[in-house]
Amino acid sequence: MAAANLKALARYSDSLSHVYLEYAVIEQEDHSIAAFTPDGKITLPAANLSSVVLGPGTRITHAAVKVLADCGALITWTGSEGLLFYASGQSKTRLSQGVELQARFWADPALHLLVVRRMYGYRFTETLPTHLTLQQIRGKEGVRVRETYQQLAKEYGVMWNGRRYDRNSWDESDPINKALSAANAALYAIVLAGLHSLGYSPSLGFVHTGKQLSFVYDVADLVKTETSLPAAFEAAAGGAEKVESRARRILRDRCCHERLQDRLTKAVPALFAAKAEDIVQATNNEVASLWDGKGTVSGGRLHGGDDS
């Protein structure tokens, strides 16, 4: 897509959160897309979607993929109910400042721990003692999360026996664990779209490490208490029938109410003490910048003349 058109794209913070589709054929329709399902046609506003999550039985045309790519909507391919992640496309970011800053904090042990502390403070509004190690912080986090599960179970009247599920025995899971997996998977898609849009790597995590989506899990944890966790418990309170799809619908409404995407565009840069506008703004439409040892110089031109 031409660089001159990038400013015309909807911002991630202004987009709708996500749409999940199973057993559908997705095709281009004018300047947007449409999904043809057993229940009929669904017209989707491509320009206002942050992510399209494709489950089993979906087919998408080349033209539809191009429309979504031009609009900056992230496409992800998942297993049934969004439980397994298979692959994703690329969102509209064209800049590298975000991932360069993220890599700097990730590689420096002191800065790495600083990000972990900021994450904890964002989630629990609590200042941690300076002497705590990463392992001790994880322990405190685990206690707070278990308390959250118990509080939500009491609030919604849901039987809670712990976070237990087996991907190979999905049907044997209880409703609340199914709802949690479905809501979390949808939340991960929203966060992944946001990280791509803001120009960060989903792989360079700070609490979670070693996975392709480690940073996605880190950022999702910042907002689970207000989004996917209560959505799952509310869905489970309504019974076992179609609990996964009900959890995703409730999550979608909660993300809108909590202005999730707007929050993420502020929260993620704040982890690295950077302003959101410094990360996402274009650099005078330059093709790229070149590193010269002390800073950067403009790209898109030959630096080999007599004055070099």
N, C-alpha and C positions, 0 to 999 in steps of 0.2 A: 504494500500500500504506500502511496506517495507520502513523503514526510510532511508535505504541506497540508495533508488531510488529517494528521494525527490530532490536531487541536479540536477537530470537529467530532471526535469520538466521545461517547458518554464516559464520564469518569467512573472509576470503580466504585467510589463512595456514593454515586448517584444511581447505580445499577440495581436491578432486582437481584435477589440472592442467587437462586439456582432453580433448575427444573430437572426432575428425574423422570426418565422415560424407559419403559419396558415394552417389548413386543409392539414396536411401532416402526414406521418407515418415515424418515425425515427428508423432506425435499425443499428446494428453494421455492418461495412464493413471492413474486415481485422482488422487493428489496429486503424481504425477511424470510422466515422459514415456516413450514407447517409440518405437523406430525400427524400421520394417519394411523389411527389405532382401531382396535375392534369396536370401540365405542363411538368412533367418528373422527372428524378432523379437528385438530387443535391448532390455531394460529398463534405463533410465538413471536414476541417482539425481540428480534435478534439484537438490535442496537441497545437494548436495556437489560440484557442478561449478562451476568458475570460468569456463570458457568452452566454447562449442559452436561448432565451426568447420564450416560447411556448404560442401561442394564442389559440383561440377556434378551435376545430376540429383536434387537434393534438393527436397522439398516439406515445408513445416511449417504446421500449422494455427494459427489464431488462438489457440485454447485452449492449445496447447503453448507458444506465445510468451508468453502471459500467465503460465503456470506458471514458466517460466524467469526472466521479469522479476521476479515475486514473490520468487523465490529468490535474486535478485541474480546470476544467471549471465549472462555477456556472450555475445551471439550475433554471430558474424561471418560474412559471405558472401565466399567466395574462389573463385578459379579452380581449375583442375585441380591436384591435389596440394597445394593451398594456396599456389600460386606467386604468384597475383595477389590483391591485397586490393581488394574492391569496396565494402563498407559494414559498419557494425557498429551494434548497439543500444547501450543505456546500462545501466551496472551500477547497484549499489544505493547508491552514495554520494549523500548529500543535503547535503553541506557544501562550502564554498568556501575554507576556510582554506588547503588545500594548494595550489590553483592561484594564490591571491593571493600566497603566499610564493614559489612558483615564478616568477611573473611579476616579482616584485621582483628576484630574483637574475638572471633572464634579461635584464632591461632595464638593469641597472647593469653597465658593462664590467668593473669590478674584481671584483664578486661573480660575474659570469659566468665569468671566468677561474678564480676560486676553485673553482667547481663542476667545471670541466674538470680541474683539478689533483686534486680529490678523487676524481673518476672514475678517473683514471690510477692514483692511489695504491691504490684499491680493487682494481683489476684486477691490478696488478703489484707491490704492496707495495713501492713504491720512492718515495722523496722526490725530487721534481724540483727542480733549481736555480731560484731565484726569478727569474732573469733570462730564462728561456725564454719565447718568444712562443707564441701558440696554434699557429702554423704549425710551429714546432719541436717542440712537444709531439705534434702529429699525425704528424710524421716519426718520432719515437721510437716512437710507438704502432704505426705501420706496420711497423717493423723487428721489434718484439716479436711481432706477429701472424703475420708471415711465418715467424718461427722456430717458433711454435706449430704452424703447418701442417706444417712439415718434421718436427718431432718426432713428431707424431701419425701422419704417413705412415710414418715409420720404425717406430714402435711397432706399428702394425697391418698393416704390409706392403702398403701401398696405393701404387700409382703416382701421383705428384703432379706435375702440370705447371702448377699455378697455378689461381687462381680464375677460371674462364672459363665463361660460359654465355650463351646468347641465348634470351630468352623466346619469340622467334618461331621458334626451331629447337630446341625442348626435347628432342626425340628424339635429336638429334645430340650432346647433352652426354654426357660420360663419367659413369660411375656415381657417382664421388665428388662431382662438382659437382651432380648431381641430388639426392644424399643431403643435401648441405649446404643446398641451397635448400629442400628439404622440411622438414628439421629446424629451420632458422632460421624458416621461416614459422610453424611450430607454436609455437616459442618466442615469436615476436612476439605471437601470440594470447594466450598466458599472461600476458605482460608488459602487454599492452593491458588485459586484464581487471583486473590488479592496479592499474594507474594509475587506471582508472576507480573502482575500489573504494576506493582511498586518497584520491581527490579531486584528482588532478593532471591537467593537460592533456597529451594525447599529442603535441600540435603544437609546444610550446615547447621545442625541443631546444637543447643547449649545444655539442655537437660536431657533430651533424647539424642542419641547419637547412633551412627552406624546404619541408618536406614535412608532410603531415597527420599522419604518424607519427614525426616527428623524434625526440621524446623516447623513444618506444618503442625505436627503434634504439639510442639512447644507453644506456638501461637494460639492454637485451638484451646489449649488448657487455660489461657488467659480469660476466655469468655464462656467456658462450658457451664459455669455455675449459673449464668443468666440465660443460657440458650439451650444447648442440647440436653443437659441433665434434667431440668424441670420439664422440658418438652417430652422426654421419654417417660417420666413418672406420670405426667398428665395423660399420656397416651395409654400407659399400662392400666391406669385407673379406669379406663373405659372398656376393659376386657381384652381377651386374647385375639379376637377376630380382627384381621388386617391391622395389627398393632404397629407394624413397621411403617406402612404408608401413612397411618394416622400420626405417628411420631414425626415424620418428615413434614407433613402439613403444619403441625403445631410449631415445629422449628422454624419454618418459613415465616410464620406470623410473628414469632418472637424476634427473629432477626430484624424484621421490619420495625417492630416496636422499639427494640433496643438500638436501632440505627447502627447495626453491627459493622457494616462496611465503612461507615464514616469513622467509627471508633478505631478500626484496625489501621486506617490510614494515618492516624495520630499515634496509636500505641506502638506500632512496630518501629517506626523511626526513632521514637523516644527511647527505645531499648539501647540504641547506639548514640544517644545524645545528638541526634541530627533532626533537622526540621523536615517535615514531609515535603514541602515545596522544593527543598534543595535536592531531593531525591528524584522527584517525578518531572521537574520542569525540563524542557528541551534546552539544548545548549546552542542557541542561535542557529538551529537547523544544520549544524555541522554534521558531516558523515561520522566523524569520530574525533577523539583527541589523542595526542601522542605524548607519551611520558618522556621527559627530558632529564630525569635525574633529580630535579629540584621542584618540578611542577608539571604542568601540561602545556602543550602548544597546539595550535589548530591543526586538524587533519584535513584530508581531501586536497592536499597540495604537495608538490615535490619539494622536499627540503634538501636540495643538493646543488644550489646555485653558488655563485661566487661569494655571496654574503653569508654562507653557512659556516 
